[in-house]
Amino acid sequence: MPAQPRRDSGGPEEIELKFEVLERTAPARLFEPGHRALAHFEPDDDVRVRSVQDIYLDTAFGRLAAAGLAARIRSEMGRHVVAVKSVTVPVVGAVHRRLEVEGPAVPTLVPDTWPVSDARILVQAAIGGEALTVIARLRQQRRSLRLRRGETIVELSLDDMEALGPPGDDTPRATRTELEAELLAGEVDYLAALGAALGELPGLAAAVGSKLEWARSHYSA
């Protein structure tokens, strides 16, 4: 079993790097066969290409946001997962961490219809019985690759994103590309070293704001 990320606090967390891709030639080469190693990380499997669609939820008066949380249902090949995340907290350099709790879901706005999970319980506690509504929609073409350095495993992903309008309006309103590296197991320090190496590549800049913030800026019901 892979080593778990070494963290300073208990509980489920997402620890990752985030960059905005301004010019994709250099980042795209990271997913080509024979690309050079960065920070002593080597490819650990084959590149995967997936299409995912996200809907972000909150109440009309922003109960989730007021609690410092964001909720998203991700749909991929008929599978639906609800994720609840907290505000991102910088750790070192480009490394950020935040609470992340996931559970199975169905694509509805009624948490009672989702299978019981910690994610569902968090949403229900935060909204206090108020109805959920869609506040943003996002479609992503995700190219991902697992990298390894010893016992440290990172998932590197190149995400081509399209901001969508309300349900039924799937015409892209804006596009953006991000490069992310999520720590799956092992050392946070190694992730920071990878962040420093990625930061030296041309065409990358520190990502400003979350995917939710970006998608919401282009969404109107």
C-alpha positions as CSV (number, residue, x, y, z in Angstrom):
1,M,0.0,0.0,0.0
2,P,1.4,3.4,-0.9
3,A,2.5,5.7,1.9
4,Q,-0.1,8.4,2.7
5,P,0.7,12.1,2.4
6,R,2.6,13.4,5.5
7,R,0.4,16.1,6.9
8,D,0.3,18.4,9.9
9,S,-3.3,17.8,10.7
10,G,-5.8,14.9,10.6
11,G,-8.7,14.5,8.3
12,P,-9.2,14.3,4.6
13,E,-7.3,16.9,2.6
14,E,-6.4,17.9,-0.9
15,I,-2.8,19.0,-1.3
16,E,-1.9,20.2,-4.8
17,L,-0.1,22.6,-7.1
18,K,-2.1,24.8,-9.5
19,F,-0.9,26.8,-12.5
20,E,-2.7,28.6,-15.3
21,V,-1.4,27.6,-18.7
22,L,-0.8,30.7,-20.8
23,E,1.0,28.8,-23.6
24,R,0.6,25.0,-23.7
25,T,3.6,23.8,-25.6
26,A,5.9,23.2,-22.7
27,P,3.3,21.8,-20.3
28,A,1.8,19.5,-23.0
29,R,5.3,18.0,-23.5
30,L,5.1,16.6,-20.0
31,F,2.5,14.1,-21.2
32,E,4.5,12.9,-24.2
33,P,6.6,9.7,-24.2
34,G,10.2,10.3,-23.1
35,H,9.7,13.7,-21.5
36,R,12.4,14.7,-19.2
37,A,12.0,14.1,-15.5
38,L,11.2,17.0,-13.2
39,A,12.4,17.1,-9.5
40,H,13.3,13.4,-9.8
41,F,9.7,12.4,-10.6
42,E,9.3,9.7,-13.3
43,P,6.1,8.6,-15.0
44,D,4.3,5.8,-13.1
45,D,1.6,4.8,-15.6
46,D,0.2,5.7,-19.0
47,V,-1.5,9.0,-19.8
48,R,-5.3,9.0,-19.4
49,V,-7.7,11.3,-21.2
50,R,-11.1,11.8,-19.7
51,S,-14.1,14.1,-20.1
52,V,-15.8,15.3,-16.9
53,Q,-18.6,17.8,-16.2
54,D,-19.0,19.6,-12.9
55,I,-22.0,21.4,-11.4
56,Y,-21.4,23.7,-8.4
57,L,-24.1,24.1,-5.8
58,D,-25.1,26.5,-3.1
59,T,-28.3,28.0,-1.6
60,A,-29.8,31.2,-2.9
61,F,-28.3,33.0,0.0
62,G,-24.9,31.3,-0.1
63,R,-25.0,29.2,3.0
64,L,-22.2,26.9,1.8
65,A,-19.9,29.9,0.9
66,A,-20.7,31.5,4.3
67,A,-19.5,28.3,5.9
68,G,-16.2,28.5,3.9
69,L,-17.2,25.5,1.8
70,A,-17.8,24.7,-1.9
71,A,-19.8,21.7,-3.2
72,R,-19.5,20.1,-6.6
73,I,-21.1,17.1,-8.3
74,R,-18.7,15.6,-10.9
75,S,-20.2,13.4,-13.6
76,E,-18.0,11.0,-15.6
77,M,-19.2,8.1,-17.7
78,G,-22.4,7.8,-15.8
79,R,-20.7,8.0,-12.4
80,H,-21.5,10.9,-10.1
81,V,-19.4,12.1,-7.1
82,V,-20.1,14.9,-4.7
83,A,-17.0,16.7,-3.4
84,V,-17.1,19.3,-0.6
85,K,-14.0,21.5,-0.3
86,S,-12.9,24.3,2.0
87,V,-11.1,27.5,1.2
88,T,-7.6,26.9,-0.2
89,V,-4.7,27.6,2.3
90,P,-1.1,28.2,1.0
91,V,1.5,25.8,2.5
92,V,4.8,26.5,0.8
93,G,5.5,28.0,-2.6
94,A,2.9,26.9,-5.1
95,V,1.6,24.1,-2.7
96,H,-2.0,24.6,-1.4
97,R,-4.0,22.4,0.9
98,R,-7.7,22.3,1.8
99,L,-10.3,20.0,3.2
100,E,-11.8,17.6,0.7
101,V,-14.5,15.1,1.4
102,E,-16.1,13.0,-1.3
103,G,-19.0,10.6,-1.6
104,P,-21.3,9.0,-4.2
105,A,-24.1,11.1,-5.5
106,V,-26.9,11.4,-8.1
107,P,-27.2,14.5,-10.3
108,T,-30.0,16.2,-8.3
109,L,-30.2,19.3,-6.1
110,V,-31.7,17.4,-3.2
111,P,-29.0,16.0,-0.8
112,D,-31.5,13.5,0.7
113,T,-31.5,11.7,-2.7
114,W,-27.7,11.1,-2.5
115,P,-26.3,8.0,-0.8
116,V,-25.3,8.7,2.8
117,S,-21.7,9.9,3.0
118,D,-19.6,12.4,5.0
119,A,-19.8,14.8,2.1
120,R,-23.6,14.7,2.1
121,I,-23.7,15.3,5.9
122,L,-21.4,18.3,5.5
123,V,-23.7,19.8,2.8
124,Q,-26.9,19.2,4.8
125,A,-25.3,20.7,8.0
126,A,-24.2,23.8,6.2
127,I,-27.4,24.5,4.3
128,G,-29.8,23.9,7.2
129,G,-32.7,22.7,5.1
130,E,-32.5,25.4,2.5
131,A,-32.8,24.4,-1.2
132,L,-29.7,24.1,-3.3
133,T,-29.3,25.7,-6.7
134,V,-26.8,25.5,-9.5
135,I,-24.3,28.4,-9.3
136,A,-21.8,27.4,-12.0
137,R,-21.1,24.7,-14.6
138,L,-17.8,23.5,-16.0
139,R,-16.8,21.0,-18.6
140,Q,-13.3,19.6,-18.7
141,Q,-11.1,17.6,-21.0
142,R,-8.5,16.2,-18.5
143,R,-5.2,14.6,-19.5
144,S,-3.6,13.0,-16.5
145,L,-0.4,11.1,-15.6
146,R,0.8,9.6,-12.3
147,L,4.4,10.5,-11.4
148,R,6.5,8.8,-8.7
149,R,9.6,9.8,-6.7
150,G,10.3,6.9,-4.3
151,E,7.2,6.4,-2.3
152,T,5.7,9.8,-3.3
153,I,3.0,9.7,-5.9
154,V,1.5,12.7,-7.7
155,E,-1.2,13.0,-10.3
156,L,-0.3,15.6,-12.9
157,S,-3.3,16.8,-14.9
158,L,-3.7,19.2,-17.8
159,D,-7.3,20.5,-17.8
160,D,-8.8,22.2,-20.8
161,M,-11.9,23.9,-19.3
162,E,-15.1,25.4,-20.7
163,A,-17.4,27.5,-18.6
164,L,-21.0,26.7,-19.3
165,G,-24.2,28.5,-18.8
166,P,-27.3,27.2,-16.9
167,P,-28.4,23.6,-17.4
168,G,-29.4,23.1,-21.0
169,D,-27.0,25.7,-22.3
170,D,-23.8,23.8,-23.2
171,T,-22.3,26.4,-25.5
172,P,-18.9,27.4,-24.0
173,R,-18.9,30.9,-22.6
174,A,-15.1,31.0,-21.9
175,T,-12.1,28.7,-22.0
176,R,-9.1,28.3,-19.8
177,T,-6.4,25.7,-19.3
178,E,-4.8,24.7,-15.9
179,L,-2.0,22.4,-14.9
180,E,-2.5,20.7,-11.5
181,A,-0.4,18.3,-9.5
182,E,-2.2,16.5,-6.6
183,L,-0.3,14.7,-3.9
184,L,-1.7,11.2,-3.6
185,A,0.9,9.7,-1.2
186,G,4.2,10.6,0.3
187,E,6.1,13.8,1.0
188,V,4.8,17.3,0.7
189,D,8.4,18.6,0.4
190,Y,8.7,16.6,-2.8
191,L,5.5,18.1,-4.2
192,A,7.0,21.6,-3.4
193,A,10.2,20.6,-5.3
194,L,8.0,19.6,-8.3
195,G,6.2,23.0,-8.0
196,A,9.5,24.8,-8.2
197,A,10.5,22.9,-11.3
198,L,7.2,23.4,-13.0
199,G,7.4,27.1,-12.1
200,E,10.5,27.4,-14.3
201,L,8.7,26.1,-17.4
202,P,7.6,28.7,-20.0
203,G,3.9,29.3,-20.5
204,L,2.9,28.7,-16.8
205,A,1.8,31.2,-14.2
206,A,0.4,30.8,-10.7
207,A,-3.3,30.1,-10.9
208,V,-5.4,33.0,-9.5
209,G,-8.7,31.9,-7.9
210,S,-10.5,28.6,-8.0
211,K,-12.2,26.8,-10.9
212,L,-15.5,27.6,-9.2
213,E,-14.7,31.3,-9.1
214,W,-13.7,31.3,-12.8
215,A,-16.7,29.3,-13.9
216,R,-19.1,31.4,-11.8
217,S,-17.8,34.6,-13.4
218,H,-19.2,33.4,-16.7
219,Y,-22.4,31.8,-15.4
220,S,-25.8,33.5,-15.3
221,A,-29.1,31.9,-14.9
